[in-house]
Amino acid sequence: MPLNLSRRTAAAPIEEFYTSIHRRMVQNASTANEVRPTALEFSRALKKFSINSAGIALDAGCGGTGSMSLACAKQGFRGIAAIDVNHQSLCRVRTLVDGAPSSAIWLCEASVASIPFPDGTFDFVVCSGVAHHTQNPEQSIQELMRVIKKGGVLYVSLYCFQGSAFEKIVRLIRWIGGIVPFSWVHRVCAWSRVMNNFVLDHMYVAVLWLFRAEEVRSILARHGFSIIAEWPSEMDPFRNLGKVGALLSGDGLMRVWLCEKG
């Protein structure tokens, strides 16, 4: 079973938490003229697996960076819907996607667990690092399946370090996060990309589920997906260390699945 490390009460309001973290992500990337690693990995996967960009895409949980939406636009999708539950994040994304190449990007305030589009709307859906922050990740995956056309493709990434040494670290920092306010830690540590982009997310996010790869495969199969490929994300520095890596990060600090709807 997936492991639930969620808090009974949020350490910080979602508007404060995600808006602060994503604002600093964008600032850091702009200063260094870099693309976020997860977005770069996503763009490479689109090209490697020759994803057909003739149709319409959904960025399910675009956050305050819109990086996956922008990657889809560069790939040439003729339309992209970007949804997120945080209104402030969408306001920030609106300023980032103006003039995006080749595509229209539509922004919509909505949850991945209840997507406001009809069945079979999208040819391609990306849900990167989001479903494990919803109250019921399997329901969210079922929603993603519902809005994808038959033969459409899903790119989904999830935390898969259940049972690893990193799980113990996350338990510890979440305990610390229950004592030390988010606003103070972010003010002191946000200059560090590792702290802002990674540690604070695990430390303070209200809802957090951890998986094993086999559990995710079972969920995807139950909801009509066939797996094209899967791999530990490039963001996992331990992914190539064999058994030692498995002890440190399980099946991946983040693991990626590329699937087709049957």
C-alpha positions as CSV (number, residue, x, y, z in Angstrom):
1,M,0.0,0.0,0.0
2,P,1.2,3.6,-0.6
3,L,2.5,5.2,2.5
4,N,0.7,8.3,3.8
5,L,3.0,10.9,5.4
6,S,0.4,13.7,5.3
7,R,0.0,16.2,8.1
8,R,-3.3,16.5,10.0
9,T,-3.0,20.3,9.6
10,A,-1.1,22.2,7.0
11,A,2.3,23.6,8.1
12,A,1.6,26.6,5.8
13,P,-1.3,27.7,3.6
14,I,-1.0,26.4,0.1
15,E,-1.0,30.0,-1.3
16,E,2.0,30.9,0.9
17,F,3.9,27.6,0.5
18,Y,3.8,26.9,-3.3
19,T,3.8,30.5,-4.3
20,S,7.0,31.2,-2.3
21,I,8.8,28.1,-3.5
22,H,7.8,28.4,-7.2
23,R,8.6,32.1,-7.3
24,R,12.1,31.4,-6.1
25,M,12.4,28.5,-8.6
26,V,11.6,30.8,-11.5
27,Q,14.0,33.5,-10.1
28,N,16.9,31.0,-9.8
29,A,16.3,29.6,-13.2
30,S,16.2,33.1,-14.8
31,T,19.3,34.2,-13.1
32,A,21.3,31.2,-14.3
33,N,19.5,31.0,-17.6
34,E,18.7,27.4,-17.0
35,V,15.7,25.0,-17.5
36,R,14.5,23.2,-14.4
37,P,15.9,19.6,-14.4
38,T,12.5,17.9,-14.4
39,A,11.4,20.1,-17.3
40,L,14.5,19.3,-19.2
41,E,14.1,15.6,-18.6
42,F,10.4,15.9,-19.8
43,S,11.5,17.6,-23.0
44,R,14.0,14.9,-23.7
45,A,11.4,12.2,-23.2
46,L,9.0,13.9,-25.6
47,K,11.7,13.7,-28.3
48,K,13.1,10.3,-27.4
49,F,9.7,8.6,-27.6
50,S,8.6,10.6,-30.6
51,I,5.4,11.9,-28.8
52,N,2.9,13.0,-31.4
53,S,2.3,16.7,-30.8
54,A,-0.4,17.2,-33.4
55,G,-3.2,17.2,-30.7
56,I,-4.1,18.8,-27.4
57,A,-2.2,18.4,-24.2
58,L,-3.0,18.9,-20.5
59,D,-0.5,20.0,-17.8
60,A,-2.2,18.6,-14.7
61,G,-0.8,20.6,-11.8
62,C,1.3,23.3,-13.6
63,G,2.4,25.0,-10.4
64,G,3.8,28.5,-10.5
65,T,6.5,27.7,-13.1
66,G,4.4,26.4,-16.0
67,S,7.6,24.6,-17.1
68,M,5.8,21.5,-18.5
69,S,3.3,23.6,-20.4
70,L,6.1,25.6,-22.0
71,A,7.9,22.4,-22.9
72,C,4.7,21.2,-24.6
73,A,4.4,24.5,-26.4
74,K,8.0,24.1,-27.7
75,Q,7.2,20.6,-28.8
76,G,4.4,22.0,-31.0
77,F,1.1,20.9,-29.4
78,R,-1.6,22.9,-31.0
79,G,-3.3,23.6,-27.7
80,I,-2.4,23.1,-24.0
81,A,-4.6,23.4,-20.9
82,A,-2.7,24.1,-17.7
83,I,-4.6,23.5,-14.4
84,D,-3.6,24.1,-10.8
85,V,-5.4,24.5,-7.5
86,N,-3.4,27.6,-6.5
87,H,-4.8,30.9,-7.9
88,Q,-1.6,32.8,-7.2
89,S,0.4,30.2,-9.1
90,L,-1.8,30.6,-12.1
91,C,-1.4,34.3,-12.0
92,R,2.4,33.9,-12.1
93,V,2.2,31.3,-14.9
94,R,0.1,33.7,-16.9
95,T,3.1,36.1,-17.1
96,L,5.4,33.3,-18.1
97,V,3.4,31.8,-20.9
98,D,2.6,35.0,-22.8
99,G,4.0,34.6,-26.3
100,A,4.7,30.8,-25.9
101,P,5.7,29.4,-29.3
102,S,3.3,27.6,-31.6
103,S,0.6,27.0,-29.1
104,A,-2.3,28.5,-27.2
105,I,-2.0,27.8,-23.4
106,W,-5.2,28.0,-21.4
107,L,-5.1,28.4,-17.7
108,C,-7.7,26.9,-15.4
109,E,-8.0,26.8,-11.6
110,A,-8.8,23.2,-10.8
111,S,-7.7,20.1,-9.0
112,V,-6.1,17.1,-10.6
113,A,-8.5,15.0,-8.5
114,S,-11.5,16.7,-10.3
115,I,-10.5,17.8,-13.8
116,P,-13.2,20.1,-15.4
117,F,-13.0,18.6,-18.9
118,P,-15.1,16.0,-20.7
119,D,-14.0,12.4,-21.1
120,G,-11.5,11.8,-23.8
121,T,-10.5,15.5,-24.3
122,F,-6.7,15.2,-24.5
123,D,-4.2,13.4,-26.7
124,F,-1.4,13.8,-24.1
125,V,-1.3,14.5,-20.4
126,V,1.6,15.3,-18.1
127,C,1.3,15.1,-14.4
128,S,4.7,15.7,-13.0
129,G,5.2,15.3,-9.2
130,V,1.6,16.2,-8.4
131,A,-0.6,13.1,-7.8
132,H,1.3,12.2,-4.6
133,H,0.3,15.6,-3.2
134,T,-3.5,14.9,-3.6
135,Q,-5.7,13.3,-1.0
136,N,-6.3,10.2,-3.1
137,P,-3.6,9.6,-5.6
138,E,-5.3,6.7,-7.3
139,Q,-8.5,8.8,-7.8
140,S,-6.3,11.4,-9.4
141,I,-4.8,8.8,-11.8
142,Q,-8.3,7.7,-12.6
143,E,-9.2,11.3,-13.5
144,L,-6.2,11.5,-15.7
145,M,-7.2,8.4,-17.5
146,R,-10.8,9.7,-17.9
147,V,-9.7,12.9,-19.8
148,I,-7.3,11.1,-22.1
149,K,-8.4,9.9,-25.5
150,K,-8.1,6.2,-26.3
151,G,-4.6,5.7,-27.6
152,G,-3.5,8.9,-25.8
153,V,-0.3,9.1,-23.7
154,L,0.3,9.9,-20.1
155,Y,3.6,11.1,-18.6
156,V,3.4,10.8,-14.8
157,S,6.0,11.0,-12.1
158,L,5.6,10.0,-8.4
159,Y,7.7,9.7,-5.2
160,C,8.9,6.1,-5.1
161,F,11.3,6.1,-2.1
162,Q,9.1,4.2,0.3
163,G,11.1,1.9,2.5
164,S,14.4,3.7,1.8
165,A,16.9,5.6,3.9
166,F,15.6,8.8,2.3
167,E,12.1,8.0,3.7
168,K,13.6,8.2,7.2
169,I,15.2,11.5,6.4
170,V,11.9,12.9,5.1
171,R,10.1,11.7,8.3
172,L,12.8,13.6,10.4
173,I,12.6,16.8,8.4
174,R,8.8,16.7,8.5
175,W,8.9,16.4,12.2
176,I,11.2,19.5,12.3
177,G,8.8,21.2,10.0
178,G,6.1,20.7,12.5
179,I,8.0,22.8,15.0
180,V,9.8,25.5,12.9
181,P,7.5,27.8,10.8
182,F,7.8,27.6,7.0
183,S,8.1,31.4,6.6
184,W,11.2,31.5,8.8
185,V,13.0,28.6,7.1
186,H,12.2,29.8,3.6
187,R,13.4,33.3,4.4
188,V,16.8,31.9,5.6
189,C,17.3,29.0,3.2
190,A,15.6,29.8,-0.1
191,W,18.8,31.0,-1.6
192,S,19.8,27.4,-1.9
193,R,18.2,25.6,-4.8
194,V,18.4,22.2,-3.1
195,M,16.7,23.6,0.0
196,N,14.0,25.6,-2.0
197,N,13.3,23.2,-4.8
198,F,13.6,19.9,-2.9
199,V,14.0,19.9,0.9
200,L,11.3,22.5,1.8
201,D,8.8,20.7,-0.4
202,H,9.2,17.4,1.4
203,M,9.4,19.3,4.8
204,Y,6.3,21.3,4.7
205,V,3.9,20.1,2.0
206,A,0.6,19.1,3.7
207,V,-0.2,16.0,1.7
208,L,2.5,13.5,0.9
209,W,2.3,9.9,-0.3
210,L,5.2,7.5,-1.0
211,F,5.0,4.6,-3.4
212,R,6.9,1.5,-4.5
213,A,7.2,1.0,-8.2
214,E,5.2,-2.2,-8.2
215,E,2.2,-0.4,-6.5
216,V,2.2,2.3,-9.2
217,R,2.3,-0.3,-12.0
218,S,-0.7,-2.0,-10.4
219,I,-2.6,1.3,-10.2
220,L,-1.9,2.2,-13.8
221,A,-3.0,-1.3,-15.0
222,R,-6.2,-1.1,-13.0
223,H,-7.1,2.1,-14.7
224,G,-6.5,1.0,-18.3
225,F,-2.9,2.2,-18.9
226,S,-0.2,0.1,-20.6
227,I,3.3,1.1,-19.7
228,I,5.6,2.2,-22.6
229,A,8.6,3.0,-20.4
230,E,9.5,3.8,-16.8
231,W,12.7,5.1,-15.2
232,P,14.0,6.7,-12.0
233,S,14.1,10.5,-12.6
234,E,17.4,12.2,-13.5
235,M,16.8,14.3,-10.3
236,D,17.7,11.2,-8.2
237,P,21.5,11.3,-7.7
238,F,21.5,7.7,-6.5
239,R,19.7,6.1,-9.5
240,N,22.8,4.5,-11.0
241,L,24.3,3.1,-7.8
242,G,22.6,-0.4,-8.0
243,K,21.8,-2.0,-4.7
244,V,23.3,0.9,-2.7
245,G,21.1,3.3,-4.7
246,A,18.0,1.1,-3.9
247,L,18.9,1.3,-0.2
248,L,19.2,5.1,-0.3
249,S,16.3,6.1,-2.6
250,G,14.2,2.9,-3.1
251,D,12.7,2.8,-6.6
252,G,13.5,6.5,-7.1
253,L,13.3,9.8,-5.3
254,M,11.0,10.5,-8.2
255,R,10.1,7.8,-10.8
256,V,8.6,8.5,-14.2
257,W,6.1,6.4,-16.2
258,L,5.1,6.9,-19.8
259,C,1.9,5.1,-20.5
260,E,-0.7,4.6,-23.2
261,K,-4.5,4.5,-22.6
262,G,-5.9,1.2,-24.0
